[in-house]
């Protein structure tokens, strides 16, 4: 009899009482952060998946349908998702929009010498997640946004955000100590796409790149030749490509500059679930470890 009454009581509850909060995230990194903070209370779908490039993403009708059904949309902001406005209008999205980077003091493109289509000199560099200190702002914004959409889960979101923030801070301290042990003159890295300026700023790493902030622009022959000379002059030990980039240009640079082509770095996307960067924390640790090995 008690079981029957319990079953009737459960059936009488509104859908929201047991359903997870439907959340759409713009790309895999903020999707992972949202899952960490939301836990079992959220169901997160990432529009741009692992090993995919958000710079060149084009929403499909299925993405419009997903967003139309969502209660929360989590984006990076800082101009990273150039397609976001079109998508939200097409979906008629009326839920909670969380701009994870809101309140962050961004780096400007001119601060690291880049100019190209989509991210002009004087514009904002959107890759703020490469700095764990700035990620603490991401965590705060995501927790507040989820709490707004789901007030009953506020205590859960705050606790999980605090726990996640501590892990991010511990990772930041580890990275700072590891990089500080390397002489500043040796902290030089060349990557296929200038997405690591925040990392470089945080830990005193000099970054070179044949491309600018957006991966949809090819480097000119003149730029490649200039980089080869610079790599030789400054004695850069390794060149890295990114998980969602064409590595042929970096391999060419490595041959011409006579340096080794390092392993892939993860910039704008996580790895597949069975890969080495299947979460934001794993991504950051993998990148730091990979860069540190090149300095030895």
Secondary structure, DSSP 8 states (H G I E B T S, - for coil): -HHHHHHHHHHHS-GGGTS-EEEEEEEHHHHHHHHHHHGGGEEEEEEE-TT--GGG----HHHHHHHHH-SEEEE--TT--TTHHHHHHHHT--SEEEETTTT----BGGGGT--BTTB-TTSB---GGGSHHHHHHHHHHHHHHHHHH-GGGHHHHHHHHHHHHHHHHHHHHHHHHHHHTS-GGG-EEEESSS--HHHHHHHT-EEEESS-S-TTS---HHHHHHHHHHHHHHT--EEE-BTTS-THHHHHHHHHHT-EE---B-SSS---TTSTTSSHHHHHHHHHHHHHHHT-
